[in-house]
Amino acid sequence: MKENRLAIGTVQFGLPYGIANKVGRVSDSRISAILKLASKAQIDTLDTAISYGSSEASLGKENLEEFKIVTKLPFLPDNCDDVNNWVQLEVDKSLQRLGVNKLYGVLLHHPNQLNGSKGLALYHALEKLKDNDKVNKIGISIYSPNELSVLTKKITFDLVQAPFNLIDQRMFKSGWLKRLKDDNVEIHARSVFLQGLLLLKESEIPSSFYPWRGLMRKWHDWLLSNNISAVKACLSYLLSHKEIDRVIVGVQNEMQLEEILGNINGQKITDFPSLYCEDEELINPMYWKKE
């Protein structure tokens, strides 16, 4: 069977996450069903983080031996005197919660800390995880490719996770997709549906997105005129970039995963709508206004 480039994002396994989320945290029984279907579909990667509420603990109730687990370290406390010990302890606790002996990847959730006074110690602590055979790959989870311009001058990474979708195309436009791949860095793309915004019906889009109504209208008009589902268009765009090793998708139940799996095969899309936007207030959910 052809390699499945999808990965399961698990933030919703521990938190009520996403603008389109109407059910809250995913139940343990749903998690079990999702993972069984993922395994059957040859999806081999799960993306989690220490800061995703009970996500790691919920995953730890399942048999994870068929999956590569990528987790992320939280913010390094300012008053931490022993960076190496803090990193080792956090990872050991993750391993215990997940019920595994080794992680595929450990990423920094706040990579800008590498630019601080404890940055070198933090990086050496990550390298030690590989030396101690606790992890295969170390890397960073970024919000903008601008972060890479600074960090890659000092440090090399095995794995980089970044937002990438039809609206936020900065990883491609900036040339960083190719540069990372040329350096043999594994690339995981997240926010494929822009936290669910691209999947909402036009009538369901919150009024806080009114400033971008023209862009959203263009998106929905394109979907209608081409008779293509939003899920298929979003996934097809990401998967058309061969540099991307894994496309992380979050699901609330096995039916959503079935829908996603059904949309990565069949008709190929070669022309996509021009939705590129660099406005942080749209492309970065941290800046979204609460309704």
N, C-alpha and C positions, 0 to 999 in steps of 0.2 A: 504494500500500500504506500502511496505517495506520502511523504512527510507532511504532517499537519502543522502549519506555522502559527496556529492559534495557541494562546495561553489563557488560562483562567485567572482573572483578577478577583481577589477575594475580599476586598474591602467591605463588600456588602454582607460577607459572612460574619462580620464583627460589628458593623455600624450601619445605621439607616442612611445610606449614601446615595447621592445622585438626584438631579432635578426631576427625573422621570420616575423615581422610586416611590411607589404608592403602598408598599407592603412592609417597609421597615427592614430590620435585620432578617437575613435568610435563616430559616429554621434548620436544625440539625438534620432532620429527615430529608429536607430539600437539598442540603449540602451533599448528603450521601448519594442522592439520586443524580445530582449534577456530576459528581466525580465518577460515578459508574459510567455515565454516558460519555464523559470526556475520555476516559480510559478506552472505551469501545471505539471512539473516533480517533484514536491514536494521538490525542492531545497529551503532551508529556510534561508541560510546565505549569506550575502554580505560582502566582505572584502574591505575596503577602507583605506584612510589615508589623513591627512591634506596636506601632501606634494605631493599628486597625482594630481597636477594641478587643473583642474575644476571638478574632479571626484565627490566630495561631492555635488557640486552645480548641476551637471547633474543628479545625483541620486535624488536630492531634487525635480526635476520636475515630478517625478513618484510617484505613490502610493506605499509606502514602508511598509504598516501596516502588510503585511504577512511575512516580512523578519526580521531576526535578523541582526543588523548592527554592525560590528566591525570596529573601526577606530583606527588610531595611532597618537600619539602626535609627533610633530616635535622636533628638538633639543632645549633644554632649554637654552635660551641666558645666556652667562657668566655674564652679568651685571644685571640679574634678582634679585631684592631684595626681592620680595614677591612671592615665588614659588607657594604657594597655590592659590593666586589670578590669577597667570598666567595660571595654569592648569584649574581652573574653567572657566576662560574667553575663553580659547581655546576650551574647550568642549562645552560651551554655543554657541560659533560661529559655531561649527560643527553641533550641534542640529538644529540651525537656518537654516544653508545651506541645511541640509538633510530634514528639515521639519518634524522632529520627536520629541517626548517628552523625549525619553529615548533610550540609546544605550545598546546593548547586551554586548559589550566589548570595553574597551579602553586599548590599548597597548602602550608601549614605543617603539618608532622607534629606539631610541638610548639608550638601557638599561644600557650600561656601565656608563652612567651618575649617576646611582645609587651607583657607587663606589666612586663618588666624594664628595666634601664637602657639597653639597646640596642634596645628595642622600636620606637621611632620610626624609627630608622635601618633596622631590618629591614623595616618597612612601606614606607618610601620606596624601598628597594631593590626590593621587589616591584612597586611602581608603575612604577619605571624599566623593568622588564621589558616592561610594556605599551607604554611610550613608545618603546622600542627595537624594538617589533614582534616580540618573541620569544615572546609569550604573549597570548592573548585575555582570559583571566580569572584573577584572583588570589583566594585565599581560604584557608580553614582546614579542617583535619580535626579534629573534636572527639570527645571521649569522653562528654561530658555537656552538655546544654543550659545548665547552670549557667555554663559557660565563656562562653556568648554574652552573658549578663547583664552581664558585666564588659567584654568586648571590644567589643561594639557601641556602647558609650557613647563610645568613643574613635575607632573605625575603621569604615569601611564595606568590605564584601566583595562580590565578584561571585558567589562560589560557596562553599557550605558543604557539607561531607560529614559525616554523623553516623550513629551506629548506630540502627537502628530495626527492630523485629520484634514479634511477637505478645506477647513477654514484656517487652521493653524498649520501652515506648510513650511514653517521656518527651518526645520531640519533639512529639508530638501533645497529650498531657495538659497540658504546660506552656504551650501556645499558640504555641510558637516556629515551628511549621510555617507557620501563617497569618501570623505577624509577618514572617518572612523573605520569604514570597511577596508580601506587601503591599509590601515594599521592593524587589521585582523581583530578589531573590537566587535564583540557581539552586541547587536542592537535590538532592544525591545521597545516597541511603540505602544504607548497608552493613550487614553482619551480619544479613541477612534470615533466615538459618537459624541465627543465633546460633552462628557458627563450626561449624555442622554438628550441634550438640547436638539441635536440633529434628527432625533427620532420622534420628537413631539409633532403632533398635528399643528398646523399654523394657528388654529384657534386656541390651542393649549399653551402657546408660548407666553410666558409671563410678561406683563407690561413693562418690566424693567429692561427688557430687550428691545423696546420701541426704537431707540436710536439706530438699530441695525435692521429695521423692518424691511428695508429695500433688499438687503442681502438675503434675509430669510425668505422673502417673497420669490426672489430669483431661484433659490434652492427648491422651493416647493413647486414652482412653475416647471422647473427642469424635470423633477421627478414625475410630474403629471404628464408632461409632453412626451417623455421617453418611456412611460409606463414601467418605471423601475422603482423598486422599494428602497427606502432610505437605508435600511440595513445592508442591502446588496451593494448600493453605491458606495457607502462608507468603507465597507470591507474590501471591495474591489480596488478602491483607490490605494489603500495601504498595501495590499498584497501585490499591487503592480510595481512596487518598489522592491526590487530583488535584494537590496542591501539589508532590508529588515528581516531579522531572524525570527522574531516572535511578535505577533499582534495580540495585545492583551485585551480581552473582552470580559466585562463583568455581567453576570446574569443572576436573576433572582429565582429562577426555577429551571427545570430541565426542558420545559417547553420553549423557553427563550433560547436555550442552547441548541435545541433541535432546529429552530428557525435560522439561527446563525449558521449552523452547519449546512443547512439547505441552501444558503445564499453564497457559499464560497465555491460552488460548482456550477456547471452549466454555462450559460451565455456570458462571454467576456465583455467587459466594458472598456472601451479604448479612449473615449472622449468624456471628459468630466466638466461640470460647470466651474466657471472661474469665481471662486468664493474667497480667495486668499485675502486675509486681513491680519494686520499686526497690532490691532488695538488690544492692549492688555485687559481692558475692562470687558472685552468679549471673550478672548481666547484663554484667559486665566480665571478659572472658577473662584479663585481666592478673592477676586475683586467683584464678584457678582453681588448685586444688592438683594437683600432678603425681601420677599414680598410681604 
